[in-house]
Amino acid sequence: MGTDADILAIKKRLNSLGLKLILDFVPNHSAVDSPIVSSNIEYYVRAPKGTPTPYDSSEYLPNGIAYGGTKYDGQGGGWRDTA
């Protein structure tokens, strides 16, 4: 993500080109291949206890972590690249 100075440098460069910077920080999602998905499984929404395995691959990663946008977070449909 860089440092505050990195963001300021990008902002100044964009502004010099007549563009503005919009930042969107989404702390409750991460990439499915992030190391945190394996090392800190407790950070994520997971399949309810008793869900049969193997997990439904349209809703869960193999370790039971729900994709972003599943029925469990109210967004209605999995984002297969997001945990």
N, C-alpha and C positions, 0 to 999 in steps of 0.2 A: 504494500500500500504506500510505502514511502513515508517520509517525514513531513512535518508541517512546512519546512522550507521547500521540500519537493513540490508540494501542492501549490504553494505560493508562486514558485517559479513557473509551473504549468499555467496557473491562472494569469500571470503577467504576460506569458507568451501568447496565450489565447486572446487576451484583451488587446494585445498589439496587432492582432489579425482581425480585430473587430468582432471577436466571439466572446461569449460568456461561458463560465464554468458552472455546471450543476453537479453536485455530488449526491449520490444515493447510497447510503450505508444501510445494509440489511444484516443486522447482527444475528438474526434467528435462522439463517440459512448458510450452508456452505457447499462447496463442490463435493460431489460424491467420492472423488478420489483424494480428498483432503486427508492427511494423516490423522486428524482429530476424529474422523468418522470411526476409526479403529481404536484409537487410544483413549477416547473419552465418550464412549457410547451413551453414557448417562446424560449427555447434553442434548440428546435428540428424542423426538417423538418416535416411539417404537410400536411394533405390532402388539396388540393387547395380549395379555397372558392367555394361554390356551389356544392361540392362533396356530393352526396346523402348519407344519414345516414339510417341505420347503415353502417359504413364504411366497405369496402371490407377487410375481416379478413386475406386475403392472403397478403395484403400490409400495413395494418394499425392496430394499437392498437385500442381498443374501443374509446379512447379519440381523435383519429385522427392523432396521431403521427405515422410517417412512420417507418416501420422496416428498419434497416440498409440494404443496398444493394438493395434498390428498384429502380425502373426506374427513380426516381427523383434524385438519387445521381450518376447515371451512371454505377452502378455495376451490374445491371440486375438480380434481383431476391432477394426476401426478406430473411434476416437472422432473423428468428422468435424469437431469443433470444436477439436481439439487437435493441435498439431504435436509 
